[in-house]
Amino acid sequence: MFADELQMREQQIMRFKSSIALVTGAGSGIGRATTLQLAREGARVAVVDIDREAGQQTLELLHKEGGEGVFLLADVAQSADVQGAINRVMELWGRLDILVNNAGTMRFAPVVQLSEDDWDRVINVNLRSAFLFCKYAVPHMRRASGRRGGSVVNVSSVHASATTRNVAAYAASKGGLEAFTRALALEVETQSVRVNAVAPGAVDTPLLWSNPNLQSGAEKLEGTVISAQGIADAICYLASEQAAFITGTVLNVDAGRLARL
Ligand SMILES: NC(=O)c1ccc[n+]([C@@H]2O[C@H](COP(=O)([O-])OP(=O)(O)OC[C@H]3O[C@@H](n4cnc5c(N)ncnc54)[C@H](O)[C@@H]3O)[C@@H](O)[C@H]2O)c1
């Protein structure tokens, strides 16, 4: 193999060498897989989760693979926690290149039975969190833009486009997240910060199997279940230089689910 081709290959497998990343909901599922992939490819990663044990387990896995990171306990719906997490990253590493807004939650009930508290919790964890992290992190990412620019990846869902009964708050939060992604991308495009979203279909994580629509058979997956690693790969692509000309988009990663509808 030619030397320049070898160098290119090496760059491809270490796309995040010397990058600083922050992943929310990194204690499980898609967030954990994304954290480990970013670290494998050279990033130092802030592992943010509301579940201390789960977040620390992710950090242990990261260390086992030779990665560098830190666990930060935070409720992504709380402004003080969000600002605290970002400040800690700046103290530790002095900049932030990649922000993955992945933490998410669901509540299952018809709208007329859904409590106001449950509506607020879903909207706050899934949507307000992205607003808070972007509001407080993007100014630091701008500063990093002299180096290589920053990248925000929001984790949406197929439910933003086509949904089912009993998940209205979740569907609304993800629809809002996609609109937010496009709007913020326009605001920061001149600062070399890109903002995109992935919209997963059914992913094999604890969140998926908590859905009573699946348990009752009201929703069928028909061979479209994706691994968390499959979503992590899409997130890492959008975060990487390979997606340098991509901003304001939503990438569906759903094994053809939307195409079938
Ligand atoms: N699993 C799927 O089928 C699927 C499909 C489409 C979209 N998604 C989205 O992917 C994202 C990750 O989901 P997952 O399937 O990996 O779920 P998961 O339940 O495996 O992991 C979610 C993680 O987020 C953390 N979290 C929850 N609320 C939090 C909060 N307030 N503050 C900080 N951390 C919090 C949890 O502790 C957990 O570690 C979510 O945004 C979800 O909506 C998942």
Ligand as a Chemical Component Dictionary entry (heavy atoms), coordinates in Angstrom:
data_LIG
# 
_chem_comp.id                   LIG 
_chem_comp.type                 NON-POLYMER 
_chem_comp.pdbx_formal_charge   0 
_chem_comp.three_letter_code    LIG 
# 
loop_
_chem_comp_atom.comp_id 
_chem_comp_atom.atom_id 
_chem_comp_atom.alt_atom_id 
_chem_comp_atom.type_symbol 
_chem_comp_atom.charge 
_chem_comp_atom.model_Cartn_x 
_chem_comp_atom.model_Cartn_y 
_chem_comp_atom.model_Cartn_z 
_chem_comp_atom.pdbx_ordinal 
LIG N1  N1  N 0  -33.796 2.848  21.386 1  
LIG C1  C1  C 0  -34.508 3.264  20.361 2  
LIG O1  O1  O 0  -35.205 2.493  19.694 3  
LIG C2  C2  C 0  -34.456 4.727  19.950 4  
LIG C3  C3  C 0  -35.070 5.069  18.746 5  
LIG C4  C4  C 0  -35.048 6.399  18.334 6  
LIG C5  C5  C 0  -34.425 7.348  19.122 7  
LIG N2  N2  N 1  -33.833 6.985  20.278 8  
LIG C6  C6  C 0  -33.196 8.048  21.063 9  
LIG O2  O2  O 0  -31.867 7.713  21.361 10 
LIG C7  C7  C 0  -31.463 8.368  22.554 11 
LIG C8  C8  C 0  -30.782 7.361  23.465 12 
LIG O3  O3  O 0  -31.718 6.359  23.781 13 
LIG P1  P1  P 0  -31.336 4.841  24.132 14 
LIG O4  O4  O 0  -32.233 4.009  23.348 15 
LIG O5  O5  O -1 -29.877 4.659  24.054 16 
LIG O6  O6  O 0  -31.874 4.816  25.646 17 
LIG P2  P2  P 0  -31.301 4.224  26.990 18 
LIG O7  O7  O 0  -32.454 4.219  27.914 19 
LIG O8  O8  O 0  -30.547 2.965  26.738 20 
LIG O9  O9  O 0  -30.234 5.342  27.456 21 
LIG C9  C9  C 0  -30.643 6.638  27.802 22 
LIG C10 C10 C 0  -29.626 7.210  28.774 23 
LIG O10 O10 O 0  -30.010 8.566  29.051 24 
LIG C11 C11 C 0  -29.898 8.794  30.441 25 
LIG N3  N3  N 0  -30.804 9.867  30.826 26 
LIG C12 C12 C 0  -32.164 9.825  30.843 27 
LIG N4  N4  N 0  -32.640 10.983 31.314 28 
LIG C13 C13 C 0  -31.572 11.774 31.601 29 
LIG C14 C14 C 0  -31.425 13.077 32.132 30 
LIG N5  N5  N 0  -32.492 13.812 32.486 31 
LIG N6  N6  N 0  -30.182 13.589 32.289 32 
LIG C15 C15 C 0  -29.091 12.837 31.950 33 
LIG N7  N7  N 0  -29.172 11.596 31.457 34 
LIG C16 C16 C 0  -30.394 11.057 31.288 35 
LIG C17 C17 C 0  -30.284 7.459  31.075 36 
LIG O11 O11 O 0  -29.822 7.356  32.426 37 
LIG C18 C18 C 0  -29.613 6.468  30.134 38 
LIG O12 O12 O 0  -28.283 6.184  30.534 39 
LIG C19 C19 C 0  -32.731 9.011  23.140 40 
LIG O13 O13 O 0  -32.757 10.383 22.835 41 
LIG C20 C20 C 0  -33.839 8.279  22.416 42 
LIG O14 O14 O 0  -35.008 9.080  22.309 43 
LIG C21 C21 C 0  -33.826 5.693  20.723 44 
# 
loop_
_chem_comp_bond.comp_id 
_chem_comp_bond.atom_id_1 
_chem_comp_bond.atom_id_2 
_chem_comp_bond.value_order 
_chem_comp_bond.pdbx_ordinal 
LIG N1  C1  SING 1  
LIG C1  O1  DOUB 2  
LIG C1  C2  SING 3  
LIG C2  C3  SING 4  
LIG C2  C21 DOUB 5  
LIG C3  C4  DOUB 6  
LIG C4  C5  SING 7  
LIG C5  N2  DOUB 8  
LIG N2  C6  SING 9  
LIG N2  C21 SING 10 
LIG C6  O2  SING 11 
LIG C6  C20 SING 12 
LIG O2  C7  SING 13 
LIG C7  C8  SING 14 
LIG C7  C19 SING 15 
LIG C8  O3  SING 16 
LIG O3  P1  SING 17 
LIG P1  O4  DOUB 18 
LIG P1  O5  SING 19 
LIG P1  O6  SING 20 
LIG O6  P2  SING 21 
LIG P2  O7  DOUB 22 
LIG P2  O8  SING 23 
LIG P2  O9  SING 24 
LIG O9  C9  SING 25 
LIG C9  C10 SING 26 
LIG C10 O10 SING 27 
LIG C10 C18 SING 28 
LIG O10 C11 SING 29 
LIG C11 N3  SING 30 
LIG C11 C17 SING 31 
LIG N3  C12 SING 32 
LIG N3  C16 SING 33 
LIG C12 N4  DOUB 34 
LIG N4  C13 SING 35 
LIG C13 C14 SING 36 
LIG C13 C16 DOUB 37 
LIG C14 N5  SING 38 
LIG C14 N6  DOUB 39 
LIG N6  C15 SING 40 
LIG C15 N7  DOUB 41 
LIG N7  C16 SING 42 
LIG C17 O11 SING 43 
LIG C17 C18 SING 44 
LIG C18 O12 SING 45 
LIG C19 O13 SING 46 
LIG C19 C20 SING 47 
LIG C20 O14 SING 48 
# 
